[in-house]
Amino acid sequence: MHHITVIGGGLAGLTAAITAAESGARVTLYEAHRTLGGRARTAEGPYRTNEGPHALYVKGPHWTWLKQRGLLGPITTVPPLEGTRFRFHRGGAQRRTPPLALLRLARVSPEHAPVDVDFHSWAATRVGTAGARAAAHYAAVALFHHDPGELSAAFVQERLVRAATLPPEARYPRGGWGELAERMTAHAWNLGVRIETGTRLDTLPEDGPVIVATSLDAARRLLGDDTLRWDSGRTALIDLALKTRSGDPFVISDLDAPGWLERFTAQDPGLAPAGRQLIQSQIPIAPGESKAEGTARAERLLDAGFPGWRERTVWRRDALASGRTGAVDRPGTTWRDRPAIARGSGVWLAGDQVAAPGVLSEVAFNSGIEAATLALKAARHEQVDLTQG
């Protein structure tokens, strides 16, 4: 049996650990925090928030992998009535329907979008400048970037199509993503994975292959490799608990600028106590913008869509996510150009900013599987070489 070390207990690390253990390896997983799950952790207490909006996409590989292992658990979707409360902020007003240009563009296959042209330039040739801008801002829900129009057309178009598919792809683990992380943790434990939380490693173990499933910043420090860099976004996050009011919107998508508000208790009332509604927002902000500026934009959206929200607020939390929202690809680059999974010297990399396909958490999932597969293959080759020697 080969021994594999996994550093990091988020989705990428848990996926890598499970994949390796299912193949018969002895696995030790180290996590610096006291709990596993990374950005999939759900807050304890009466308001069960995640770190920003989270959703599973039913057409993605992560969904199938979880379902095959019985790890999906109870899943919620948006009730039809709540789906009718989807609002678009456009021209300074709330609208019930998106612009026709967005709908037309969302029907274009990502295969027809070029890699080496920015999204706005490409989309404008199809639906005009205003339509391209609105579509780019809508796609920000799956990009967390302050100017999606400047990114690769192929990269943005894939996310636009996934986010605008009807019926919607998005599904939500009941009770928050922490429930999903707990099921993955229990599965890893049952497979024999040794899990050590509250343990931060400053040096790499030398008793076998190592999978570093941390943020790129943490991996760069641990490996001493300054090339481990890739563009990500900065996002102002606001979590609010409001006294329930009939008729509040389910979602407000800002088409005038990138921004998103979502009432998560619409699909999962158990995320907040009775009589309370839980709203989470993400407002991408530019490098020169402050958290306060992003927060102010979110509050303007709340003013437009949630009457009296200030008087109804019973709990609030503001945060800033910097470089923690996944990879973004600029024109001329694809996921293949991101930091490679195989780092040499018995080290492999996993996470949401490395060279693996998918949307958001799917990148972490795919890279976790690939890192474990390559590490196992290398360990077997090493064992064969030792036997022959």
C-alpha positions in Angstrom: 0.0 0.0 0.0 1.3 3.4 -1.0 1.2 6.3 1.4 0.0 9.7 0.1 -0.1 12.9 2.0 -2.8 15.5 1.3 -2.3 19.0 2.6 -5.5 21.0 2.7 -9.0 19.8 3.6 -11.2 21.8 1.3 -13.2 20.3 -1.6 -10.0 19.6 -3.6 -8.2 18.0 -0.7 -11.2 15.8 0.3 -11.7 14.7 -3.3 -8.0 13.8 -3.7 -8.0 11.9 -0.4 -11.1 9.9 -1.3 -9.8 9.2 -4.8 -6.5 7.9 -3.5 -8.1 5.9 -0.7 -10.5 4.3 -3.1 -7.5 3.0 -5.0 -6.1 1.3 -2.0 -3.5 4.0 -0.8 -2.9 4.9 2.8 -3.8 8.6 3.0 -3.1 11.2 5.6 -4.9 14.5 5.3 -3.7 17.6 7.1 -5.9 20.7 7.6 -4.7 23.9 9.3 -8.3 24.8 10.5 -10.2 22.9 13.1 -12.9 21.9 10.6 -12.7 20.6 7.0 -14.4 22.0 4.0 -12.4 25.2 3.2 -14.7 27.7 1.5 -17.5 25.1 1.6 -17.7 25.5 5.4 -21.1 26.6 6.6 -21.3 28.9 9.6 -22.7 27.6 12.8 -25.5 29.3 14.6 -29.0 30.4 13.6 -27.8 31.8 10.2 -26.2 29.1 8.1 -24.2 31.1 5.6 -21.5 30.0 3.2 -18.5 32.1 2.1 -20.4 33.8 -0.7 -23.1 32.3 -3.0 -22.6 28.5 -3.6 -24.4 26.2 -5.9 -23.9 22.7 -7.5 -24.4 22.4 -11.2 -26.3 19.2 -12.3 -24.5 19.0 -15.6 -21.1 19.1 -14.0 -18.8 16.2 -13.2 -18.8 17.0 -9.5 -22.6 16.2 -9.4 -22.2 12.8 -11.0 -19.2 11.8 -8.8 -21.0 12.7 -5.6 -24.2 10.9 -6.7 -22.3 7.7 -7.5 -21.0 7.6 -4.0 -24.2 8.5 -2.3 -22.7 11.8 -1.1 -25.2 14.3 -2.5 -27.6 14.0 0.4 -30.8 16.1 0.5 -30.7 18.6 -2.4 -33.0 21.6 -2.8 -34.0 23.5 -5.9 -35.9 26.8 -6.3 -39.7 26.5 -6.0 -41.5 27.6 -9.2 -43.2 30.5 -7.4 -39.9 31.8 -6.1 -38.4 31.4 -9.6 -40.9 34.0 -10.8 -39.3 36.5 -8.4 -36.0 36.7 -10.3 -35.3 40.3 -10.9 -32.9 42.2 -13.2 -31.5 45.6 -12.2 -31.1 47.5 -15.5 -31.2 51.2 -16.4 -31.5 51.9 -12.6 -34.8 50.0 -12.3 -36.0 46.5 -11.4 -37.2 44.4 -14.3 -38.9 41.0 -14.5 -37.3 39.9 -17.7 -33.7 40.0 -19.0 -32.8 41.9 -22.2 -33.4 39.9 -25.4 -29.7 40.2 -26.2 -28.7 38.3 -23.1 -31.1 35.5 -24.0 -29.8 35.3 -27.5 -26.2 35.2 -26.4 -26.9 32.5 -23.8 -28.0 30.2 -26.6 -24.6 30.4 -28.4 -22.4 27.3 -27.7 -19.2 28.1 -25.9 -17.4 26.3 -28.7 -18.1 29.3 -30.9 -16.5 31.8 -28.6 -12.8 32.5 -29.3 -10.1 32.1 -26.7 -7.9 35.0 -27.9 -10.6 37.7 -28.0 -12.1 39.5 -25.0 -15.8 38.7 -24.3 -17.1 42.2 -24.8 -15.5 42.6 -28.2 -16.8 39.2 -29.4 -20.3 39.5 -27.9 -20.8 43.1 -29.2 -20.5 41.8 -32.8 -23.5 39.5 -32.1 -25.8 41.5 -29.8 -24.4 45.0 -29.7 -22.4 46.9 -27.1 -25.2 47.3 -24.5 -26.3 43.6 -24.8 -22.7 42.5 -24.5 -22.2 44.5 -21.4 -25.4 43.2 -19.8 -24.5 39.6 -20.5 -21.0 40.1 -19.1 -22.4 41.5 -15.9 -24.9 38.7 -15.6 -22.1 36.1 -16.0 -20.3 37.7 -13.0 -22.3 35.4 -10.7 -20.0 32.6 -11.9 -16.9 34.8 -12.3 -16.6 37.1 -9.3 -14.7 39.6 -11.4 -15.2 43.3 -11.6 -15.0 43.5 -15.5 -16.0 40.1 -17.1 -16.0 41.8 -20.5 -12.2 42.0 -20.5 -11.8 38.2 -20.0 -11.5 35.5 -22.6 -14.7 35.2 -24.6 -14.5 31.4 -24.4 -14.0 31.5 -20.7 -16.9 33.8 -20.0 -19.3 32.2 -22.5 -19.1 28.8 -20.9 -20.1 30.4 -17.5 -22.8 32.5 -19.1 -24.4 29.4 -20.7 -24.2 27.4 -17.5 -25.7 30.2 -15.4 -28.5 31.0 -17.9 -29.6 27.5 -18.8 -33.3 26.8 -18.5 -34.4 24.9 -16.5 -31.6 26.1 -14.1 -28.7 23.8 -13.4 -28.1 25.2 -9.9 -28.9 22.9 -7.0 -28.3 23.5 -3.3 -27.3 21.0 -0.5 -29.9 21.3 2.2 -28.5 22.9 5.3 -25.6 24.5 3.4 -22.4 23.3 1.8 -21.0 22.3 5.2 -23.4 19.3 5.1 -21.8 18.2 1.9 -18.3 18.6 3.3 -19.3 16.6 6.3 -20.5 13.7 4.1 -17.3 13.8 2.2 -15.3 13.8 5.4 -17.3 10.8 6.8 -16.7 8.9 3.5 -13.0 9.6 3.6 -12.9 8.5 7.3 -14.7 5.2 6.4 -12.2 4.6 3.7 -9.4 4.8 6.3 -8.1 8.3 5.6 -6.2 9.6 8.6 -7.4 13.2 9.2 -5.5 15.7 11.3 -7.1 19.1 11.8 -5.5 22.1 13.4 -2.2 21.1 11.9 -0.3 23.5 9.7 2.7 22.0 7.9 5.7 24.2 7.1 7.7 21.6 5.3 6.7 18.7 3.0 6.6 15.2 4.4 9.2 12.8 2.8 7.4 9.5 3.1 5.7 9.4 -0.2 3.8 11.6 -2.8 2.4 14.8 -1.5 -0.8 16.6 -2.9 -0.9 20.3 -2.0 -4.6 21.2 -2.0 -4.4 24.7 -0.6 -4.9 28.2 -2.1 -2.2 29.3 -4.5 -0.8 31.8 -2.0 -0.4 29.1 0.6 1.1 26.6 -1.9 3.5 29.3 -3.1 4.8 29.8 0.4 5.0 26.1 1.2 6.7 25.1 -2.0 8.8 28.2 -2.3 7.7 28.5 -5.9 7.0 32.1 -7.0 5.5 30.9 -10.3 2.3 29.7 -8.5 0.2 32.7 -9.5 -3.0 33.2 -11.5 -5.6 35.9 -11.7 -8.6 35.8 -9.4 -11.1 38.4 -8.2 -12.0 40.6 -5.3 -15.5 40.6 -4.0 -17.4 42.4 -1.3 -19.6 39.9 0.5 -22.7 40.8 2.6 -24.8 38.4 4.6 -28.1 39.7 5.9 -31.0 38.2 8.0 -34.2 40.2 7.5 -37.6 39.9 9.0 -39.7 38.1 6.5 -41.8 40.1 4.1 -44.1 38.6 1.5 -43.1 39.4 -2.1 -39.3 39.9 -1.7 -37.3 38.9 -4.8 -35.5 35.6 -4.9 -32.5 37.1 -6.9 -31.5 40.5 -8.1 -28.9 40.3 -10.9 -27.3 43.7 -11.6 -26.9 44.2 -15.3 -25.7 47.8 -14.9 -22.6 46.6 -13.1 -21.5 43.2 -11.8 -23.4 42.2 -8.7 -25.7 39.6 -7.3 -28.2 39.3 -4.4 -29.8 36.0 -3.6 -32.3 35.0 -0.9 -31.1 31.6 0.0 -34.1 30.8 2.3 -36.2 30.8 -0.8 -35.0 27.3 -1.6 -33.9 26.2 1.9 -35.9 27.9 4.7 -33.9 26.0 7.3 -30.9 28.2 6.8 -32.5 30.8 9.2 -35.0 30.7 12.1 -38.7 31.0 11.3 -39.8 34.5 10.3 -36.3 35.4 9.0 -34.9 35.4 5.5 -31.2 34.9 4.7 -29.7 37.0 1.9 -26.2 36.7 0.5 -24.6 39.1 -1.9 -21.4 39.2 -3.9 -20.3 42.5 -5.5 -17.0 42.2 -7.5 -14.7 45.2 -6.9 -11.8 46.5 -9.0 -8.2 46.5 -7.6 -8.4 50.2 -6.8 -11.9 50.0 -5.2 -12.4 49.6 -1.5 -14.7 47.1 0.3 -16.8 50.1 1.4 -17.5 51.0 -2.3 -18.6 47.4 -3.0 -20.8 47.4 0.1 -22.4 50.7 -1.0 -23.3 49.2 -4.4 -24.9 46.2 -2.6 -26.9 48.5 -0.4 -28.2 50.4 -3.5 -29.4 47.0 -4.9 -31.1 46.3 -1.6 -32.8 49.7 -1.6 -34.2 49.0 -5.0 -35.4 45.4 -4.3 -36.0 44.9 -0.6 -38.2 47.8 0.8 -37.4 48.7 4.4 -34.5 46.3 4.6 -32.6 48.4 7.0 -35.4 48.4 9.6 -36.0 44.7 9.0 -32.3 43.7 9.5 -31.7 41.5 12.5 -28.2 40.3 11.7 -25.5 41.3 9.3 -22.0 40.3 8.4 -19.6 42.0 5.8 -16.5 40.5 4.4 -14.0 40.8 1.6 -12.8 37.8 -0.5 -9.6 38.6 -2.2 -8.0 36.0 -4.5 -10.4 33.4 -3.1 -13.0 33.2 -5.9 -11.4 30.9 -8.4 -9.4 31.4 -11.5 -10.2 33.8 -14.3 -8.7 33.4 -17.8 -7.7 36.5 -19.8 -7.7 36.5 -23.7 -5.2 34.1 -25.1 -5.2 31.8 -22.1 -7.2 28.7 -21.1 -7.3 26.5 -18.0 -4.3 24.6 -19.5 -2.1 27.7 -19.0 -2.7 27.8 -15.2 -0.2 26.4 -12.8 0.3 22.7 -13.7 -0.9 19.9 -11.4 2.4 18.0 -11.6 5.1 20.0 -9.9 7.9 17.4 -9.9 9.8 15.9 -7.0 6.8 13.9 -5.9 4.5 16.9 -5.5 1.1 17.5 -7.1 -1.1 20.6 -6.9 -4.9 20.8 -6.5 -7.3 23.7 -6.1 -9.6 26.1 -8.0 -6.8 28.0 -9.7 -4.8 25.2 -11.3 -4.8 23.5 -14.7 -8.1 21.7 -14.7 -11.4 22.3 -16.5 -14.8 23.2 -15.0 -16.7 26.0 -13.4 -15.7 27.3 -9.9 -15.7 24.3 -7.5 -15.6 21.9 -10.4 -12.0 23.0 -11.0 -11.0 22.0 -7.5 -12.9 18.7 -7.9 -11.3 17.8 -11.2 -7.8 18.8 -10.1 -8.2 16.8 -6.9 -9.0 13.6 -8.9 -6.1 14.3 -11.4 -3.6 15.0 -8.7 -4.5 11.7 -6.8 -4.4 9.7 -10.0 -1.0 11.0 -11.0 0.4 10.6 -7.5 -0.8 7.0 -7.4 0.7 6.3 -10.8 4.1 7.7 -9.8 4.1 5.7 -6.5 3.4 2.5 -8.4 6.2 3.2 -10.9 8.5 3.9 -8.0 7.5 0.6 -6.4 8.1 -1.3 -9.6 11.5 0.3 -10.0 12.5 -0.6 -6.5 11.3 -4.2 -7.0 13.3 -4.6 -10.3 16.3 -3.0 -8.7 
